[in-house]
Amino acid sequence: MKIFTTKHELQQYLQQCRQNGETIGLVPTMGALHAGHLSLLAMAQQQCSTTVCSIFVNPTQFTNPDDLQNYPRPIESDIEKLTAAGCDVLFNPTVNEMYAANEQWHIDLGDLEHLLEGEFRPGHYQGVTQVVFKLFDIVKPDKAFFGQKDYQQVLVITKMVQILNMPVELVMVPISREAEGLAMSSRNIHLSADDRVHALVLSKALTWVAKHFNGQNLQQVRQEAIDMINAEDGVKLEYFEVADADTLHPAAETTPRLIALTAAQVGKTRLIDNMIIR
């Protein structure tokens, strides 16, 4: 695996790859890699001849300075995992390499920016689009691979690509789960043994809605899921919504594409999860 820390060296290398007729797949990450990230890489390897994984803890998307400070950065372990998985290129830049002083960025994402995650993390999606635009501009991938766990993020990036008419195909990869059902996340390392047990209520509640929604009882199954999470020790629910999978507006029984999404504080760790219902 080749490792680059500067845009210039990476671009020179990828230019050669393109001249050799290779297609480039990008997996953007913030590191602390787990099997979920590696499933994105595996999908990229299936669909593209050169795979680029970026590891960059992007400061502009953190709304809480402590969260940025505490975000795990096990780079040596990440390099071992990527090497073992057969990744071709790692791009691991510094903040100074990615950002000039006093950079400004704003893109009109409409109400998608302010729903659900946007309500609890104002400004988050401006930071996400800012860094993903930079990565797309640097790497110029044919395809970019994102996890379904950050479903709203996928919609936001899709909108940015449409607005800016960027020549990249986005691929959403299904959520990877632990054997018990917990969605894999870099944040899971912060969970205590008790927290991990309590956190299972999120996937249980989502599965309950998927299993018991009969086309006519949307509000009932949503409320039952909310009650289930609220009854769990050590879990503080932020939201549980059944939404239109295209807009994330609250859904009706007749909405053709449905997704259930939730976020909660489990112990000291904030977790998100979702499940496509229809």
N, C-alpha and C positions, 0 to 999 in steps of 0.2 A: 504494500500500500504506500502510495506517495503522500506526503504530508506537506501542505503549504500553509504559510501564515500570512502571506501578502497577496493582494489582488493581482498584482502584475505577474508574478510567477505562475499563479493558478491559471490566469487567462492565456499566458503563453503556452502552457501545457495543453489546455483544452482546445486551443486553436489547432494544434497539431493533431489532436484526436479527431476533430471535425474534418480536417483535410484528409484523414485516413478513412473517412466515411462512417465514423462511429456516431451513434446517438447517445445523448447525455441525459442521465436521470439524476435529479437532485433530491436528497432527503435532508431538509433543514431541521436541525435539532438544537436544543440547549444543553446537550450532553446528559450525564447520569443515565446512560443508555440501559435499556432493559429489553426483554423479548419483544415488546410492542414496537420499539424502534427497529429492531432487527427484522421484524415482519415487513416494515416499510422498505427496508433495504432489499429483502428477498424479492419483493414485488418489483422494485426498480431493476434488479438484476434480470428478472424474467423479461422485462419490457424494453430494456436499454442495454447497449453494449459497454458503456462506461458509467460507473456509479460514483457520484460525488456525495459524501455526507458532510454537512457543515455542523460544527459545534461552536456555538456562540451564545453566551448568556447575555441577551439583549437588554440593556438597562432601560430603554425607552418604553418597554411594555410593562414594567413593574410599577404598580400604583403604591406599593408599600416598600419603603427602603429596607426594612428588616427582611422582607421576603427575598429581595435581591441579594442582600448580604448573606443570607442563610441558604441560598440555592446551592444544591450539591454540585461540586466540580471535580469529579474523580477522573481526570483526563487520562492518567496512565491506564486505568482499568478500561476506559472507553476505547483507547487505542488498541488494547489487546482484543476486545470484543469485535471491533471492526475488522481487524486483521484476520481473526479467526473466521469471520463471516465472509471474507473475500471481497471486502470493499476496495475499490480501485484508488479512490482519492479522499483524503480528509482535508477540509479547509477549516483551520482553527485560528481565526484572526484575533487581534486585540481590539479593544474598544477604539483606540486611536486609529487603527487601520480602517475601521468601518465608519467612524464619524469624525467630521471636522468640528471645530468649535462653533457653538451657537447655531447648529443646523436647525432649520425650520421645516416642518412637514405637516400638511393637512390634506386629507382627501375626503370628499363628501360621500359617506357610506350610507346616508339616510338613517332611518330608524333602526336598522339592523345593528348599528353601533351602540344603541342605548338600551336594547332589550336584554333581559337575562344576565349574562356575564357582563355586558356593557353597563348595566345599572349598578352592579356591585363593584365593578373595576373601571370607573370612568377614565377615559384616555387610553385604556389598554389596547384597543384595536387600532388606534392611530400608530402606536408603537410597533404593533405586529406588522401592519402594512408597510410601515417605513422600512423595517429591516428586511422583510420578504422582497419588497421592491429592489432593495440594494442587492440581495442575493441573486435574484433573477437577472438583474442587470450585469452582475459580475460573471455569473456562471453561464447565462444564456442557455438554460436547459431545454431539451425537447419536451421532457415531462418532469413534473415535480410531485412528490408523494407526501401526503399528509394523513394523519390518523383520524378516524371517525370520532375518537374520544373528545377531540376539540372540534366538535361539529360546527359550532357557530363560527369558529376561526376559518373553517373550510369555506363556509358561505361568504365570509368577509373577503377572503383572498380571491375567491371566484369573482366577486363584484369588482375588486380592484383590477383584476386582469381584464375584465370586460370594459371598465371605464378607460383604462390606459391602453387597451387593445394590444396586450402583450402576447407574443407568439409562443405560449407555453401551454401544454395540456396538463390539467390538474387531475390527479388520481387519488381518490379517497380509499383508504385501506381499513377494513373492519377492526373493531376494538379487540385487543388481546387481553384475555382475562386469566387471573390466577385460577387454580383448580376449583376454589370455593366460589368464584364468581366475581371477585374484586377486580375492577378495571386496573390494568397495569399503569403505573404512573411513577415518574421520578420522585414525586413527593411521598410515595409509600414508605420510603426508608425512614421517614420521621414518625411513622405510626408505632406506638407501643404494641405489645402483644394483645392487650385488651382493646386498643383502638382498632386493630385489624379485625377483630371479631365484630365490634360494633359497626365498622364500616361496611360489612356485608349487607346491611339493611338497604343500602342504596341500590345494589343490583337486584336484591329481592323485590324491592318496591317496583322497579322498572319491569321486571319479569312478571310481576303480578298484573300490572296494567296490560302488558302484551298478551297475557294468557286469558284475562277475564274481560277485556273489551269486546263487546259483541255487536258493535255498530250502532248501539242506541244508548249506552250507559257511560258516556265519556266522563261526565262530571263525577259520577258515583265512584268509578274506579280510580280517578285522580284523587278524590278525597280519601279513599281507603288507603292509597299509597302514602299520602301526606300523614295520615294518622299513624301508619305503620312506622314511618321514620321518626315522627315526634315522640313515639312511645319508647324509642331506643335510647338507652343510657349513653351519655357522652357524645351525642350527635345533635348538633344545632342546625336545623334546616334553613337554608337561604331561599331556595325556590324549588318547586316541582311543577313543571308545566307539560301539558300535552299540546304540541304546537304544529302548525303547518310546516312541513319539512322544507319548503322552499323559502318561506318568509320569516318563520319563527313567531308569527302572530298567533295568538291563542286559536286553537282549532275548534271546529264543530264536528259533529258525527259524520257529516257529509264531506269533510275535507279529504281530497283524494290521497294525499301523502302525509302521514302522521309520524311524528317523533316525540318521544317523552324524554325530557332533559331534567337533570337535577344537580344541585350543588349544596354542599353542607360542610360545616366545620366539624371534624371528627377529632376530639382532643384539641391539639393545637394546629392541626393540619387541615387545609381546605382541599376538598376533593370534588371533582365533577364526574358525571357519568351520563350516558344516554342510551336509548334503545329505539331502533326504528320499529314502529308499530304496524305501519302499513305503507 
